[in-house]
Amino acid sequence: MAYSVLTFRPKAADDGASIRCHADNPHLDGSGIEDTFVLNVVHPPVVELRLGDTLNPGNIKEGDDVYFECSIRSNPAKHRIMWFHNVSTLRATGPPHTYTISIPGLLFFPWLTIGRRCGMGRGR
């Protein structure tokens, strides 16, 4: 009997990836066999905040409409979403997946894509 051990330290990006073990005997045609294990890597939220694609960061002026895109990935998928301006918590309104936040002198249109559903508080 042969035995092999793979030591692996998964990262958040490995969630959903497959680990495969394949064995064959070169003396027997068609003897190859394999088994696969899909990784379920539990990890805290990974957040990426970007300025909206259509905006030029070098050409934002007072009074301009500015929007941010916040991409959140976590496992499990449930997480709470909050927006801050400096130290103040912002309240948001808008259709699902979109928060419109008004601050004197600023207007935010952060587009969120989180799992299947999004809302202020907990997403699912």
C-alpha positions as CSV (number, residue, x, y, z in Angstrom):
1,M,0.0,0.0,0.0
2,A,1.3,3.5,-0.8
3,Y,0.5,6.5,1.3
4,S,1.1,10.2,0.7
5,V,0.4,13.3,2.8
6,L,-0.1,16.8,1.5
7,T,0.3,19.7,4.0
8,F,-1.5,22.8,2.8
9,R,-2.4,26.1,4.4
10,P,-5.4,27.5,2.6
11,K,-6.0,31.2,2.2
12,A,-9.4,33.0,1.8
13,A,-8.8,32.9,-2.0
14,D,-8.7,29.1,-1.9
15,D,-12.4,28.8,-0.7
16,G,-14.2,26.6,-3.3
17,A,-10.9,25.4,-4.8
18,S,-10.4,21.6,-5.4
19,I,-7.6,19.5,-4.1
20,R,-7.1,16.3,-6.2
21,C,-5.1,13.2,-5.5
22,H,-4.4,11.0,-8.6
23,A,-2.7,7.6,-8.7
24,D,-2.0,5.2,-11.5
25,N,0.2,2.2,-12.2
26,P,2.4,2.7,-15.3
27,H,2.4,-1.0,-15.9
28,L,-1.4,-1.1,-16.3
29,D,-3.1,0.9,-19.0
30,G,-6.2,2.8,-17.8
31,S,-5.4,2.2,-14.1
32,G,-5.6,5.9,-13.2
33,I,-8.0,6.8,-10.4
34,E,-8.4,10.0,-8.5
35,D,-10.4,11.6,-5.7
36,T,-11.2,15.3,-5.2
37,F,-11.9,17.4,-2.2
38,V,-13.5,20.9,-2.5
39,L,-12.2,23.3,0.1
40,N,-14.6,25.2,2.4
41,V,-12.3,27.8,3.9
42,V,-14.0,29.7,6.7
43,H,-12.6,33.3,6.8
44,P,-13.5,36.8,7.9
45,P,-14.7,39.3,5.4
46,V,-12.2,40.5,2.7
47,V,-13.2,44.0,1.7
48,E,-12.1,46.0,-1.3
49,L,-13.2,49.6,-1.7
50,R,-12.8,51.3,-5.0
51,L,-13.7,54.7,-6.5
52,G,-16.3,54.2,-9.2
53,D,-15.0,53.0,-12.6
54,T,-16.2,56.1,-14.5
55,L,-14.5,58.6,-12.1
56,N,-11.1,60.2,-12.5
57,P,-9.6,60.4,-9.0
58,G,-7.4,63.4,-10.2
59,N,-10.5,65.4,-11.4
60,I,-12.9,65.3,-8.5
61,K,-14.2,68.8,-7.6
62,E,-16.4,70.1,-4.8
63,G,-20.0,69.4,-5.6
64,D,-19.3,66.5,-7.9
65,D,-21.3,63.3,-7.5
66,V,-18.8,60.6,-6.3
67,Y,-19.6,56.9,-5.9
68,F,-17.6,54.0,-4.4
69,E,-17.8,50.3,-5.1
70,C,-17.4,48.0,-2.1
71,S,-16.8,44.3,-2.8
72,I,-17.1,42.0,0.2
73,R,-16.2,38.3,0.2
74,S,-16.5,36.1,3.3
75,N,-17.3,32.5,4.4
76,P,-19.8,32.2,5.9
77,A,-21.5,34.8,3.7
78,K,-23.4,36.6,6.5
79,H,-21.9,39.9,7.4
80,R,-22.9,43.4,8.5
81,I,-22.2,46.4,6.2
82,M,-21.6,49.8,7.6
83,W,-20.3,53.0,6.0
84,F,-18.3,55.7,7.8
85,H,-17.3,59.3,6.9
86,N,-14.3,59.9,9.1
87,V,-15.6,58.7,12.5
88,S,-19.4,59.2,11.8
89,T,-21.6,56.2,10.9
90,L,-23.6,56.9,7.8
91,R,-27.2,55.9,7.3
92,A,-28.1,54.7,3.9
93,T,-31.2,54.5,1.8
94,G,-31.8,53.1,-1.7
95,P,-32.8,50.0,-3.6
96,P,-31.3,46.6,-2.8
97,H,-27.5,46.4,-3.6
98,T,-27.3,50.3,-3.6
99,Y,-26.9,52.7,-0.8
100,T,-27.3,56.4,-1.4
101,I,-25.7,58.4,1.3
102,S,-25.9,62.2,1.5
103,I,-23.4,64.3,3.4
104,P,-23.3,68.0,3.2
105,G,-21.0,68.7,0.2
106,L,-20.7,65.0,-0.7
107,L,-23.0,62.5,-2.4
108,F,-22.1,58.8,-2.4
109,F,-23.5,56.0,-4.7
110,P,-21.7,52.9,-3.4
111,W,-22.6,49.9,-5.4
112,L,-22.5,46.6,-3.5
113,T,-22.5,43.1,-4.7
114,I,-22.7,40.7,-1.8
115,G,-23.9,37.2,-2.2
116,R,-27.5,37.1,-3.4
117,R,-28.9,39.9,-1.4
118,C,-27.7,43.1,0.2
119,G,-29.1,45.6,2.6
120,M,-28.0,47.8,5.5
121,G,-27.4,45.6,8.4
122,R,-27.0,41.9,7.4
123,G,-26.6,40.6,3.9
124,R,-27.5,37.0,2.9
